[in-house]
């Protein structure tokens, strides 16, 4: 079957401006496309009505919203002799429900709201498709699509203090010899001003770094995936999903070299302690310097302190303690409290400041993976969360944030699919029995 589309555009003899010609060609293409669609649905209905199970009843007009504009069409309502009910075959074939939008237009709208505000996304889609929809209609669409998609999410095992599976001996080449898992958190404004702001956690994962661009100055993460926390999800649930994603998407296993870059928040350290005990913690020196300046009031961190930050945390504690005795020796003062908090922060993150003990050959093999610094997760927090959820006048309900963050994560990751089978953690059934007994 072939459908023809003939388009004519009237252009001024002196050609006029290119912008005017461009606009006319676009309008003509849309009009021709709608005409072509009319031919298509007419042929489809003729073919469908040949089936003996259908009896014609009447024709009813309806507006269909498509990616090439809004189309008005009288379509047949038929009686299905097999199912004993009235149907609209054309509506069913087009996948159009009560909202009149085709699946392709819905996908375009959902993709748009995952990147920009609802108002801006609505205007953008209208400019490209000619379909006029209200902001609230698109909000409802995004909520309903997210709800349906979230029901398909697979069950996540509880990997808390469970032994991770080893690499399958049948696999000849290790699918994931190294993996960076960088977590961080930020806050977005709550719509209910009487309640605290929503905390959003994020983890960015990648298997390598490379320099791209004309002058090789742009850093690109290889096999990047991001993970957002859910509403009312605790750290344990977030890390469970991160662990499952690492194994199902990357093929990570017990022997994978996991590197965790962070700013030293206590909950981040818990990932190594409770999930991936073989992970290497790397503390961002910039955050250490910032905390030192805030606690001491110094404009610049002394050079000898900077040297200690890179590999000598115990010496740094000694240096800060001596400074505390000399300049913040009043018990109970705010200055002393700040210094004690700073020293406690250094002690709690001692492991992240120690030398990695990784050979130079290993560092060259995995370019940039062992470098200290949380710039990767900080930039992804800005791009993934701040650019969409923290703009001026934006505030969120729990439900709205839950659904849109799900769509945002899906947009940033593309169509993520599980590539590897994840076995259940050892002792899971025993753990479930214990939980059931406690529940009784």
HELIX and SHEET records of a PDB file:
HELIX    1   1 UNK A   18  UNK A   48  1                                  31    
HELIX    2   2 UNK A   89  UNK A   94  1                                   6    
HELIX    3   3 UNK A  103  UNK A  113  1                                  11    
HELIX    4   4 UNK A  118  UNK A  129  1                                  12    
HELIX    5   5 UNK A  135  UNK A  150  1                                  16    
HELIX    6   6 UNK A  235  UNK A  249  1                                  15    
HELIX    7   7 UNK A  266  UNK A  274  1                                   9    
HELIX    8   8 UNK A  285  UNK A  296  1                                  12    
HELIX    9   9 UNK A  303  UNK A  309  1                                   7    
HELIX   10  10 UNK A  313  UNK A  327  1                                  15    
HELIX   11  11 UNK A  334  UNK A  348  1                                  15    
HELIX   12  12 UNK A  350  UNK A  353  1                                   4    
HELIX   13  13 UNK A  360  UNK A  365  1                                   6    
HELIX   14  14 UNK A  375  UNK A  381  1                                   7    
HELIX   15  15 UNK A  382  UNK A  386  3                                   5    
HELIX   16  16 UNK A  387  UNK A  389  1                                   3    
HELIX   17  17 UNK A  398  UNK A  413  1                                  16    
HELIX   18  18 UNK A  428  UNK A  439  1                                  12    
SHEET    1   A 3 UNK A  54  UNK A  66  0                                        
SHEET    2   A 3 UNK A  69  UNK A  80 -1                                        
SHEET    3   A 3 UNK A  85  UNK A  87 -1                                        
SHEET    1   B 5 UNK A 225  UNK A 228  0                                        
SHEET    2   B 5 UNK A 198  UNK A 206 -1                                        
SHEET    3   B 5 UNK A 178  UNK A 188 -1                                        
SHEET    4   B 5 UNK A 257  UNK A 262  1                                        
SHEET    5   B 5 UNK A 280  UNK A 283  1                                        
SHEET    1   C 2 UNK A 208  UNK A 212  0                                        
SHEET    2   C 2 UNK A 218  UNK A 222 -1                                        
END                                                                             
